[in-house]
Amino acid sequence: MVLSKTGMWLAAALGLSAAVVAGFVMFTSGKAGGVNLTSASLVPADAGVYVAFNTDLKSPQWVAAFDLIERLGEDDPEGQLRESAEEDGDLDWEEDVQPFLGGNAAVYVNSIDAMSFEVHGAVIAKVNDGDRVLEVIEEEGHFDLHEESFMETTFFSTDDGQVWVAIIDGHLVMAMSEASMLDVIEVAKGEKKSLAGDADFVALRDELETDFIGFVYVNMDQMLTEMAGGEALSEALDEAGADLALAPMAGVIGAKKDGFVFQAAGGGDPGIAAAMLEPRISRYATMVPADTAVFVSTYGLADAFDEMLDEAGDELDEALGANSPWPSVGDLLDELGEEAGVGSLQEVIGLFDGETAVAIWFPDGSEESAEGALMTEVANVADARDVIDRLVDEPETVFEEVNGVPFWTNGEGDAIALSGSDLFIGTEDAVRRLLAGAGEALEESVQYRRTVATLPTSTGTFGFVDMSSVLRLAAGGIPAELDEAEQALDAFIINWVTERGLARVNGALTVQPE
C-alpha cells in the first residue's frame, strides 16, 4: 500500500507515546530510582539533539504528575489519557499502546541539511513487546513493510523509502533516513560510539535529577558542525566569547509533591555573568515584606557592565553608530546621564556593586495599588551620596530623615534613601516600609521557603512570582476571573547559578497544598 504522510507521523507518534503523555500534562494543566535512558545506548555519539521521555506511567514521577493535574482541576487524568487513546485514536490501550511503554522513548537528530531539509536521526523507544509493536505500526500506519538486513540485523522499509523500522535490543527504531538506520545498527554492534558513552553526555546526565518525565540534551557545536555554513557560525560565536551557547547542555522536567520542576546544566565559561551566577542567599529577601508578589535578585551588575564594555565595546559602538543617532555607547550614556542630572548614566550603573533586587507588592490586591522598589548594595557610600545629590537637585525635592536615614521625595510619590550601603529607589510608601523593617519578611514566608526548597541547587540570580497573588489582581475595580487551574497555582521560581563547574538554570511552578 502507498505510504501516506499521515500514516508515517501516526506511527512516529505511537513510537513516542510518552511524548503524547507529556503533552497532555502540559496542555491540561529528591532523586528516586531514576529513569534508565537505555535509548541513549543506540544513539550515535555525534547526536546534536536528544530528547527522551519517561514512559512508565506507574513511576513516582507520573504518579506525582497525575496528582498535581488533579489538584489543577482535572478528574482522573490517567483515565482520561487511556480514554482518549481508545476513543479518539481508536486504539486498545492494553493491546496497542502498552507494548510501546517500556520505560523510555526518545528522538535524536544529528544533522539537518538546510538545502534539502533532510533530517538525519531516529525515534528510539524501549518496548515491552517488539512483535506487537511492529504489528501496530503496520496496522495504524497502513505500511507495507519489506524486510532488509545489515550487519546481520533485520530492519524493515517501505517501497517509497520514507520509513525504516526495526526492533533492536528490545527497542523500536524508526529512522528518518536509511543512513540513520544503518548508523543505529552500527552503534548497536559496537562499530560506532554511542551517546551513552560520550563523556559530555554522561557528565551532564549525572549532574541532573535521575527521576524525571522529560530529558533533553543539546550539543549546539556538534549540530552546527554538521550543517552547511555551521562551522563558520560556530567559530564566530566562539570568537565572540559565547561559550555557553556552544557548550553541551542538558535539562530535565519532572514533578514533585509541590509542583512541576525543571533544571538544566551546561559547560562553558559564564564570562561576564560569572559573578551574577555565584551561589548565594539573597539578603534583600530578608528585608522585603512577606506579601511581595514579584522578587528578582542578582549580583555584580556594575562589574558585568564594565566587562561587557571591555570585551565588546568596539562592536557595540559600531552597531549603535550604524543604527542610531549616538556614535557610541559612551555618548548614549552621557546623554541619558545629563537628562538625569548626572555626568553619565555609567556613574549610576557603577553603584550596583553587590546584590541588586527588585520587589513589587500590591497592598489591596489591585493593580492600581502597586508598590515597589529597586535596591542595591553600593561599595562606596560617598560616591553613592554624590550621585544621589545630583539626581535629587530639583526644586520640588523634599529631604528628611527616616529612622536616621537620609530620605528624598519628589512630591510625585517617588523616593530615594541611602541606609548604610543600601540604596533604595522606588515608590515612597515602599521605601518607607523597607526602612521601617516591620513585619514578616519574604524569606520567612512559608510559601517562599516551600518554593525555594524545590530547587536542586543554591540560588544565584533568580526571580520569584507569587502566582496566587498576581493572578488574582483586580483591574479597574474588577476582580480577576480564574479557572480552576489558575486558582490552584501557588508560585513560580526561576534560578541561574554556577555549581560544581557547570552553569545551571532550574525552577518550579508550584501548586497550592491540599
N, C-alpha and C positions, 0 to 999 in steps of 0.2 A: 504494500500500500504506500502511496506517496506520502511522505512526511510533511506535516503541516507545522508552521512556526508555533501555533498554539499548542500542539501536542508536545513539541520539543520543550517548551517552557513549563508545561504541566508536569512533565517528567522531572525536570530540574527542580520544580517546586516540591515534588514528592521527596526527592533526594535531600532537600534542605527543609524537611518538615519542621525541624526545630526553629528555623528562621521564621516560619509562619507563626509558630507559638510565640516567639519573641515579639513579632509584630503585633500579635493580639494583645500582649501585655502593654506595649507602648501606646496603642491606639485606643485601648479601653481604660485606659486609665487616666567573728573571728575565724579563722581558717577551719575548714572541716576536712572531710576525707578528700575532697577535691575532685576535679574533672580530669580524667586521663585523656589528654589530647592525642589519641592514637592516630588520628588522621594526619598529624604532622610527620609521622614516620614514613608516609608515602608522598609527601610534598617535596619537590626539589628544593635544595638549599638556596637557589637563586630566586625564590619567590619574592616579589616586591610587596605583595599584599596577601595576607592570610586572615580570614575571618571564620571563627568557629563558634558553635553553639552547643550548649548542654542539652541533650535530647532525652535525658532521664527525668520524666515528669514526676517521679516519686522521690527525687533528690531533695535534700534540705533547701536548696535554692528555689526550686519550683514550688515547694510547699510554702515557703515564706512569701514568694511572689503571688501565689494564688490567694493567700491570706490577706496581703496588702490590697489586692484588687477587690476583694470582698469588702474591705474597710472603705474603699473608694466608691462603693455603691453597687458593685456588680454581684449578682447572685450566682453562686456555683460556677466560677469561670472555667474550671477544668471540664465540667459537664457541658458548658456552652461550646467549648472547643471541640469536644467529641461530637456534639450535635451538629455543629457547623460542618465538620468534615463529612458526616454521614448524610445530612440533608442537602447542603449546598454543593458539596463535592461528589455526592453520590458514591461515597466510599464506606466500606465496612471498617470500623476502627480496628478491630482485632485482626481482621484478615488482610486489610490493605494499608493500614498506617503503622500499626505496631511493629511490623517487620523492619521498618526503617529506623526505629528508635533504639539504636544500640548503645547510646551513651554520648556520642559527639558527632557532629556533622560540620563540614567546613567547605569553603570555597577559596581557592587561591588563584592569583594572577601573577605571572612572571614577566609578561611583556604585552605591550599593546602597539600594534602597527598603526601609527597615526594616519598613514596614507590609505590603507585598505580597511581600517577599523577592525582588523582581525585581532582577537584577544586569545592569548595563549594561557591556559590554565585548566582547572577542573573543579568539579564538585566531588567531595570525598566524604562518605558517611559510614560510620560503623553501623552495621546492620545485625539484626537478630536472625534473619532467615534470607540468605542470599538468593536462593532459588525463587522464593516467593516475590522478592523484590524485583527480580528480572521479569517475572510474570506480570506484576502490576505495571511496570514501565511499558511493557508491550501492549497491555490491555488499555491503559489510560492514555498512553501517548500515541496509540494507533501506529506503532512502529512495525516494520518488517525487518527484523534484525538478522544479520548474516555473521556466522562465526569466522573469526580470524585468529591468528596466533603470532606471538612474538616472544622470543626467548622462553619458549615452552609455556607461555602464559596465554590463556584464552581470553579474547575480548570480542565484542560484537559491534557491528557498524550498520548503517543504513545505506541503501543503494546510492542515495544522493550525497553521501559523505558529509552529513551535517551532525550526526550523533555517533559517539563512540562510548560504549558502555562495557564495564567489566566488574566482576567481583574478585577482589584481590585481598588476600589475607583478612577475609571477613569484612571487607569494606566495599561499598558501592563506589565505583569511579565513573563519573560522567564527564568526559573530557570535552573541551571546547575546540579541539583540533586533533587530528591523528598524531601529530608530533607531540602534543601534550600527553596523549595516552601512552605513547612509547616512552616519554620521559618518566611517567609514574611507574611503568613496568621496570625501567632501568633502576629507579630508586628502590623498588621492592626487591630487586635482585642484587642490590648492593653495588651496582655498577656506577651509580651516581650518589652523591652525598644528599642526605635528607635534611629538611628543615629542622627536624627534631635533634639532629646532631650539630646544628650550627651554633657556635659559641654565643653570638649576639642574641639569638632567639632564646636559647636556654637561660642566659643570664637575666633577660627581661622577664621571661615567663616565671622564673623562680622568685623574682622580686615582687610579684603581684599576688593577690589572693588566688589560691588554687581552687576555690569553690566559687563558681560564677554561673551566670546564664549565657553571657556572650563574651568572646575574647577576640581581639584584633591585634595584628602585628603588621607594621608598615616599615619597609626599608626603602625610603624615598631615593636614596642614592642608587640603589640597585635598580629601582624602577626607571629612573631617568637614564641609566646606562643602557638599558635595553630599548629605549625609544630613539627615533630619529631626531637628532639635534639635542638629545637629552644630556649628552656628555658636556656639551658647551654650557648648557644651563646649569648643570651640576657644578662645573668649575667656577662659573660666575657667582653662584651662591656661596661657594666655599671661600672665594676671594673676598666676598662681602662680609665674611665672618658669620654667615648664617649656619653655623654648625648644627644647631638644634633642629633646623629644618631638614637637614640631610641625614642626621644620625638615626639609626633604627629606633623605633618606639613600639610599645605595646600597651594595650589597655584592656580592662575588663569592666563589665557591668553586671551587677548582681542584686540580690535582695537580702535584707536583714530584717530583724523584728520591727525596727522603727521606720524603715523606708528603703527605697531603691538607692543603690550606691554605685559609684563608678570611680575608677582610678586608672592612671596611665603613667608610664615611666619611659625615659629615653636617655641616651647618652649625649655626648656633645658638650661643648663649653657654653655655659649660660651667658658668658661675655658681660655686657654692661648690666645685665639683670642679676648678676651673682649675689650682690648684697640684698636685693629685693627677695630672693628665694631662700635666704638663710632661715633655718628653723628657729622659731621664737614664739613667745607668748605675748599677745598684744597687751600693752599696759593701758591703752586707752579703752579697751573693753571693760576694764575695772573702774572707769570713770564715767562712761556714758550711761544713761538710765536704762533700766531693765525693759522699758517699753519701746526701746529703739527698734524700728521696723527694718531699717537698712543700715548696715555697717560694713565699711570697706577699710582694710588696713594694709599698708605696705611699708617699706623701709628704704632709706638711702636714695631718695629721688634726686637730690642735688648732685650726688656723685654720679649717678646713672646718666643724668643730663649732660654733665661735663664730659664723661667718657664718650657719650654719643657724638658730641661736637668734635672731640679729638679724633675719633675714628672715622666719622662720616661727614664732618663739617663741610669739606670741599664739595662732596656730592650733593649735600643738602643745599648749599649756596647755589650751585649750578642749576638744580631743579627749581628752586624758588625764583631765581633770577629769570629763568625762561618762562615761568608761568604766573608771575605776579609782579606788582609794582616795586617790590623790595629786592634789591640786588643781592642781599644775603640774609641769613638768619639773624646776624647781629643787628642789621638795620631794622628788621621787623621787631626784635626785642626792644631796641632803643625807642622806636615809635610807640609801642604799647606801654613801655615804661613811662614815657613822657606824658601820655594820656592819663596814667595812673598817679602821676606826681612824683615818680622816682626816676633816676637816671636811666635805668634799663630794667626791663622785666626780669632779666637774669639775676639781678640783685634779690628779687623776691624769691625766685626759684632756688637761689643759693641758701635760703633759710631752711629748706626742707631736708635737714641733715639726718635725723633719726627716724622714728616712726612717724608716719603721716596717716591720718584716718579721716573718714567722713562718716557722720552719723545723722540719720533723719528719723524723726518720730512724729506721730500725729495725735496730739493730746485728746481731741474729742472724736477721733475716728473718722474725720473727714479730710479730703484732700486740701481744703482751704486752710486747715489748722496746722499745716506742716511747719515744723521747726527743725532746724538742723545747724550743724557747724562742721567746719574743717579744722583739724587740729594737727599740729606738728611739733616735734622736738627740735629746737634750734641749738646749734653748737656754740654760737657766740651771741650772748644776750645783748651785748652792747650794739652789735651790728643790727640785730633784730629791732631794738628800740629806735635806732637811727632810721631804718626803713619805715617803721610804723609812724614816726613823727612826720615824715614826708608824705606818707599816704593819707594821714588824717589832717593835713594842713589845709583845712577848709573852714570858712566862717561858721557853717552850721554844725561843726563837730563839737560835741559836749564831752568834757573829760570829768571823770570821777574815780574814786577808788572803791572797789567792791571787795570786802574782806581783805583790805590791804593790797589788792591787786590793781594795777593801772588798767582803766576801762574806758574805751571811747565809743560813743554812739553818734550816728549821723542824723538823727531825727526822723529817719525813714524806716526804723525797725531793724537796722543792721548794727553790728558791734564788733569790736576788736578788743582782745585782752591778752596781756602777757603775764603769765603766772610762773615765775621762776624761768625755766627753759621751755615752758609750754606756751605756744602761740595758738590762740583761738580766734577764728573768724567765722561769723555766722549771724543768725537772727539774734536779736537782743535777748529774747526770753531763753533761747537755747544756751547762749554763752553764760548768762546769769545762772542758769540751772547747773551747768557744768562747774562753775566756780563755787556754787553752794555745796555741791557734793553730797546732797542729802538723798536718802532713799536707796533702794536696792539698785545695784549696778547690773549691766547686761551680763557680765561674766558670772554673776551669782544666780541668774535666772535658770530655772530647771530646763526650759525649752532650749536655750542657747547651749547649755552644757550637754544636753542629750544629743543635740545636733552635731556639735564638735566631736563628741565621743564616737560618732560613726566613722570619722576619718581614720585611715590606717597609718597616718603619719602625723608629725607635728604640724602646726600651722606655720605658714610663711607669709606670702601675700595672699589675702583671702577676702571673700565677700560673703556676707550673711544676710538673708532676707527672711523676715517673719511673714511667711505666706498667709498665716491665719489672720494677720492684721491687714496686710496690703490688699488682699483680695476682697476684704470687707469694707474698704474705704468708700465712704459716701461722696458723691459728686453733686454739687449744687443742691445739697439737702436731700438728694435721692439715695436711699440705701442701695448697696450693690445687691444684685440678684445672683445667687450662686447655685450651681447644680450640686448634686450630692458629692461628686468627686472633689470639687473645689472646696466644699465645706470641710472635707476630711484632711486636706493638705495642711501641714504644720509649718515646715521651714525648708529653706534651700541654702546650701553652702557650696562654694567652690574655692579650691585652695591650690596655690602653686608653691612648691617647696623643693629644695635640693637635699636629698638624704642618701648616704652611702654612695656618693659619687654620681647619682642619677638625678636628672631634673624630673619632677613628678607633678602631675595635676590629679586631683581627686575631689570628690564631692558627694553630695547626697540630696535627695528630695525625700523628706520625711513625712510620715503620715501621723496624725494625732493618735495618741494612745487610746486604746479601747476603754 
